[in-house]
Structure formats: structure tokens, C-alpha cells
Amino acid sequence: MSSASAAAAAARGFPAPIVVLPPEGGAASAVCIFLHGLGDTGHGWADVASQMPIAGVQWVFPTARTIPVTLNGGAKMTGWYDINDLDIDGIVDDRVQTLASADYIAALVDAAVADGVPAHKVLIGGFSQGGVVALTAALRSDKNLAGCAGLSTYLALRDDYPAALGPHAAALPVFLAHGTADAVLKYEYGTLTAAKLGEMGIAVDFKTYPGMAHSACPEELRHLSAFISAQVGL
């Protein structure tokens, strides 16, 4: 999939993603596409593949484009979309770039399917901004995906739903995780997102991590690993 995913990235102006093959080698029977947060790259999360190796699972860690970010005074950094505020009531969704990034992730799903991995064995996940785009791509997908995982994140373009839901969204398993001490994207953002998805009939496994800031922790990664293993049937 490395050449197919690199081609999908190049066609849309994104850097080539980091691809980590299954721990035992050989062809992948499942794919997990995981997106980093604002200012990071695919390299920043690539160690997750070795921290929680799952037999048969190939990891794909895409990197966002470098864009001006309003929240940071217009300074350029990697971002899946522009963001102006961290207050959920003050955020003005960047529709164009959010959907463009989600379209890129959809292309990575297509690349996995073209390489022989069925859509129901492809899972999309992400942290912070990456989780926003992962949710956007998964909820709108025309494919029966294995699931979606959002860590320390929120649902953007809320008013688009449920009209924007894809044909398989009702059956999409979703894992959400948030720390109670998150000062960047408050814990409330996670609970609001879980509630919104639940209102639309989407099954959500919401995990709370007392005292965790805007980061990840070993317990969270264990829960994420268990979710991925369960959804891809490995």
C-alpha cells in the first residue's frame, strides 16, 4: 500500500505517509489509518505501531499540509485545517480544508481497498485535529469501515449531521477517549461529541481518563489496541 498511499498523497498535495507493516511481516489483513494533531507529523505517532503491535495490522500515519494557522497568529505549521479558537463556542469550522483533508483520508481508504484489504477491515483514527478529520471521513464514508477512533477530539461541522452521514454510519463502531484535565480541547468537547453521535444512533465507546491532559496515556493505548483488534476481527 505504500506506493498507492504515496500516490494519493501526492495527488492532493500532502506529504507521503509513514507506512508500518504488520509486526509479523507479510501482507496486511487490516489497515489502521491514524492522524496526528496540529503541528505534528505522521512520525510523531508512528511509535504507536511498535507500542501496540497487532498481528495482521498495517499502520498508515499521514502528515498534514503546512498551512497558516489563525490560532497561532497566522504562523505556518502542519494542520489538517485552520482553527481560530479553542473554545467550542468560538470555533469557526474551516469547512473547505476539513473536507479536503477528509477526502484525502478517503483516498487512503481507497488505496487500502485497491491493495486487497476489504473496507470492513480498515479503521480510521486520530488525535486532536486528526481525530476531527478521522470522524469527518468515517461518518461521511460510502464504505462499511471497521470503525473510527478519536482521541482528545471533537465533532466539527456539527450542523451538517445527520444529513451528511454516509450510508453505513449507523453501523460504525466509534471509540472516543478524553482526559479530564485536557486544557486544550476540554473534556466537555468529548462528552458533547459522544452525545451527538448517540443521538444519531451511532454506537460510541467513550472512555474517560482522570487527570490526563491533552495527550495519551498507556491505559488509553491499551483500550485503543483492544478496540482495533475487536473491530478488525484479529
Steps between C-alpha positions, in 0.01 A plus 500: 500500500797735544512595131122536472477715813795712388328556165176602676697748710693646207183545295357721775811686604563310824836355611538125458366313804702275729404136443580237765455140388340230718733388782533149361567623146311390194183640351266704717159360585388830655604867485487772764536857370592731789520881482720726714403826666577864417869573445602135498579251222438135431836426662367633829259209538685229309642351821145395590535217249786349702344583838185307415580255219192322370549194282394557141454876542683745278515856633488809281599832658425787262644850543295816454595783269679808635247784524459838675319447831289788631520378860877543484499847348513372143824310554538205265501147636359161415124504538207306362302825496522856630373566852428837656411415861506218755165589657238273349256790476761719330636255244411591143525175306732509201265310273716505187819362654324262738316337211811505278693316770214254547500442124871415519432247775223351287759461223729313742209267577454448126872421470471233770198345329678507164785308662263224607398598854119506521342822627360324806861438606603866470480721807557877519624673815666817614607728784365853551474663153573159354205358688277772358592402145482128580142544624412716200636245253351197674153644557471610137660191346317302235675186626423259782807581711626298797468799731625841602708608800522860621740593780463838676286635219162641397247488218534783248229621262240377750209663323570289189375193682309280473448605135871451418524147641614233258292189429685287757537756781229347718703179524837674556665404831656811657759517779542838670752573774556820698692613806325697773796740531513592130554877490527516118183322391298474818356173625155645431577493126532124518176451692312732263635306202402166651151636573456633146603168347273313738207719399560387142487134600875440473653263756772680698749351745601809701796468735591754769854538635507689832783753519619449141583821314498552121710192441482121506568251778587127512151403617344690211728328250408161646134585455566621145688181417213288632249701297699464179552126553130448568382698199733350242440150637861413577 
